Amino acid sequence: MNKKIISLMLVIFCLSAISAQNLQDNKHQKAGRDYEKQAREALNAGNYDEAAIKANLSSEEYRKSIEYAETLKLKFRAANAINLAQRTITDVSNVKTTADFYAAEISQAKTTLAEARKLFDAENWLESRAKAMESLAFLKDIRRVEPEPKQKTTSVSKNVLPRFYTVVARPTNTDCFWNISGMKGVFGDPTLWENLWKNNKDSMKNPDNPNLIFPGMVIEIPSINGETREGNLDPNKDYSALQ
Amino acid sequence: MKKAPFLTLLAATAILLVASCASTPVEKLDPAGDLKVVRTAATESRAKALEFKADIAVPLLFTDADSTLTQAKKLDTANETETALVEYKKATSMFTNAFNEAKLKKDAAIKALETTGKERILAEETIQAIETEQKEAGDE
C-alpha cells in the first residue's frame, strides 16, 4: 500500500489520543439487542410463540457476550502485565550503571517476558499474565545505581540523540508515531514513523495497531543511520538534525 | 271371588298413575331468552379472545371457534333454536379455550422477555466494568 496513504491515515487517526475497543457493540451484544427488539415486536403483534423464541435467542447472545467480554478481560490483563514488565525492563535498562549492576536480574526478566509473549500469542491469557508478573518479580528489588559523577563531560554531545521518548498527553497535536517521528531529537521526518512502530511492537498492547499508544508509554528510538542514541528526549534541548 | 281384589288393586294403581302424571308440572320453555343469553356469551367470549390476539396466537383454535359461531348464527337466523343454542354454547367454550391458550403463550413470552432483560443488564454491567478497568490501565 502506498506509504503516503498509510501516513495520511495515521495522521487522521492521531486526532484521537487513546482508542479503546467498544465492547458494548460486540457482535453478540448487538445480536442480543436485535433479537430482543424482534421479540418485543412479536409480542405486541400477538405472535407469542415467536416472541418467546426470539427472547430465548436474545438471552443466549447476551450470555455469549459476557463470555466474550470475560475472555477479552483476561487478554487485556495479560497485555497490560506484559506492557508493564517491558516498561520496567526498559526503565531499569535506561541507566547504564543500574543495568550493568543488575544484569542477571534483567536478563532473567527478559527471558521470562519472552515466555509470557509466547503464551500470549498462543492465547493462554492467564498463564501469560502470570509469566509477565513473574518477569516483574525479578526486577522488584532493583534500585537505581547512581552513575559516577561525570568529570569529563557535563552535557551530552550535541551529536548524541535521545534513545527514549515518553509519550505525553497533549490537548492538540497529540503524540502518535507520525508526530513523534517528526520531532527533531527523533528523526525529524514523520514519514519514518514505521521505524518507531516496528521497534516498539513488543511493548504495545496491540502490536498490529500503531495508533494504540498512550501517555506514559516509553518508546525506544532505534538508530537508523548509525547515530549514537542515549537517554531520554529532553523537550527543552535543541538537538542536531539526523544526518 | 279372588279376581275382585286383584282387579280393584289394578284399577287403583292405574288411577294413581294417571293422577301423578297429571299433577307433574310442565316445564315452561323460553328458547328466545336462552338464545339471547348464549348469543351474548358467545360474542363476549370472542371479543375477550381477540383482546389477547388469540386470532394470531392460536389461529387454528380461533378459526374453529369462529366457524362454529358462524354456524350458530346461521341456525339462529333460520330459527332452528335448539341447534343454535347448542352451537352458541359450543362456540363460547371454544373461544374460552382459545383465550386460555393465548394467555398461556403470552405469559410465557413475557416471562422470557423479562429474563432477557435481566441478561442484557448483566452483560452491559460486565462489559462496563471491563472497559473501566481497561481505561484505568491505559491511563497508568
Interface residues (C-beta under 8 A of the other chain):
Chain A: I18 A20 Q21 N22 L23 Q24 N26 Q29 G32 R33 Y35 E36 A39 R40 A42 L43 A45 G46 N47 Y48 D49 A51 A52 A55 N56 S58 S59 Y62 R63 S65 I66 A69 E70 L72 K73 F76 N80 K205 F214 P215 G216
Chain B: F52 K53 A54 D55 I56 A57 A102 K105 K106 A108 A109 I110 A112 L113 T115 T116 G117 E119 R120 L122 A123 E124 T126 I127 Q128 I130 E131 E133 Q134 K135 A137 G138 D139 E140
